[in-house]
Amino acid sequence: MKIFIDVGSHYGETLNEIIKIKYGFDKIFCIEPSKKCIQILTKYNDKRIKLINAAFGNCTKVGKLYSSGELGASIFSNNSDLTFEKINIINTSQWFNENIKVGDIVFVKLNCEGAECDIIDDLINSNEIIKIYSLLITFDVRDFIYLKHREIQTRKRLKGTKLSNYCFSDDVMIGDTHENRIRFWLQLFGAEYNTDLDLLKNEYKNKQKYYANKTGYFYRLENKVKSLINYNSFPEKIKKIFRFFKKIYFKIYLKNKRFKNYK
């Protein structure tokens, strides 16, 4: 069984890419706590898609989702958040135990605005993490002053597992649109090939090791600099200039990666 788990589906930005036939996913689970988003996700007429109106976490409980429906919606508050929606949070490892089998080819995208560290801790503690072929992690804890320290802790925990079935969005989400960035990640680890899991692991093991060993140092530095200069308060015109130069950098980076062989 080939499975995609989209943790933080929002309005289906990732779905637009992964539903393509070339990837051959048998099941697609959308984990999305916002009722506003779930209503929009129902527009996807695909029998493979199962919508789960809940958030993943390290325990099962009722929680709060701040800024529901927005890109930065989170179970964590940034103090300026005034509105929230009551949501269900489900234990990630329990869900994996009930829905994912050893031998399944599983791709997981974690983009859950700060909850990623709790989720990863739970998967490591339960050893359910070994069921994942490729885990894409976005460290949104960087957006919360009181959570930033958890990125380093989580990276250390991941390294301690001796696994290499994970990578970071900073390094593998490359492209000028969200769909292109998701495509780059999926193609990087052979998602277009419907093959035996062991063969897939053997074919891409060196590439997985390479990306699992990325430290994220420069991206954390960028985040720190932006905080120091209060980047979010900059006029949009200035931000566009920054994004323009960053876009050029990634185009050069992408061009180089296409010709580099990690096997």
Stockholm file with secondary structure:
# STOCKHOLM 1.0

chainA/1-263         MKIFIDVGSHYGETLNEIIKIKYGFDKIFCIEPSKKCIQILTKYNDKRIKLINAAFGNCTKVGKLYSSGELGASIFSNNSDLTFEKINIINTSQWFNENIKVGDIVFVKLNCEGAECDIIDDLINSNEIIKIYSLLITFDVRDFIYLKHREIQTRKRLKGTKLSNYCFSDDVMIGDTHENRIRFWLQLFGAEYNTDLDLLKNEYKNKQKYYANKTGYFYRLENKVKSLINYNSFPEKIKKIFRFFKKIYFKIYLKNKRFKNYK
#=GR chainA/1-263 SS CEEEEEESCTTTTTHHHHTSGGGCCSEEEEECCCHHHHHHHTTCCCTTEEEECSEEESSCEEEEEETTTSTTCBSSCCSSCCCEEEEEEEEHHHHHHHHCCTTCEEEEEECCTTTHHHHHHHHHHHTGGGGCSEEEECCGGGGCTTTTTHHHHHHHHHHHTTCCCEEEHHHHCCSSSHHHHHHHHHHHTTTTCCCCHHHHHHHHHHHHHHHHTCCCHHHHHHHHHHHHTTGGGSCHHHHHHHHHHHHHHHHHHHHHHHTCCCC
#=GC SS_cons         CEEEEEESCTTTTTHHHHTSGGGCCSEEEEECCCHHHHHHHTTCCCTTEEEECSEEESSCEEEEEETTTSTTCBSSCCSSCCCEEEEEEEEHHHHHHHHCCTTCEEEEEECCTTTHHHHHHHHHHHTGGGGCSEEEECCGGGGCTTTTTHHHHHHHHHHHTTCCCEEEHHHHCCSSSHHHHHHHHHHHTTTTCCCCHHHHHHHHHHHHHHHHTCCCHHHHHHHHHHHHTTGGGSCHHHHHHHHHHHHHHHHHHHHHHHTCCCC
//
